[in-house]
Amino acid sequence: MSDVARVSAIEIRNRIQAGDALLVCAYNSDDKFASFHLEGAVSFSEFQRMAPTLAKNKELVFYCA
């Protein structure tokens, strides 16, 4: 098994703001997303709708709070 690369929150934020990465709130509930999402995040249901059209090399960052 390979090691997981660690990146800082600032580095991820910069990638998201530049459009190089997509921030996905991993909650299945849209209600939880509405209450707890981070700025710039998409809901898991929105991600599922977008998935077929996303570039294969798009960096995805999943989180839950």
N, C-alpha and C positions, 0 to 999 in steps of 0.2 A: 504494500500500500504506500502511496506517495504522501508526502507531507502536505498539509493544507497551507496555502499561502496566506499570510496575515497582511492585511492592509488597514490603514488608519481610517477613521471616520471622515476625516478631512479629504483624504485621497478619493474615497468613494463619492463623497459629495461633489467633488470637482468633476469626476467622471460622469455623474448623473447630470449635473448642470451643463456639461459640454455635449450631452446627448450620446455619450459613448456607452452608457450603462442605463439599465432600467431598474428602478427600485420598486419591488413588489411586496406589499403587505400580505403575509401568508395566512391571515385569518380567512376561513371559509365564509364567515358571516359578514355581510355588508354593513350590518349594524355596528359590529366591532370595528370594522374599517372606519366608519364614520366617526367613531369615538376616539380611536387610538392611532390613526395613520400619521406618518411623518410627512412633512412638506415634500411635494414632488413625487410621492408614491402613487402607484395604481393599486386598485383592489385586486384580490386574487381572481375574482370573477372577470374583471376587465382583462387581466393578463391572459386568462384562458381564451377569451374572445380574440385577443391580439396574437396569440401564439402562432397560428398558422402563417401569419404575414411577417413575423419578426425575422430579421436577418439571422442566419445561422451563427454568425460570429458576434451577435449582440451579447454583451455581458449582462447577466441577470444577477441582481442582488435581492435575495429574499430575507425578510426579517419578521419577527413577531415580538410584541412588547410584553 
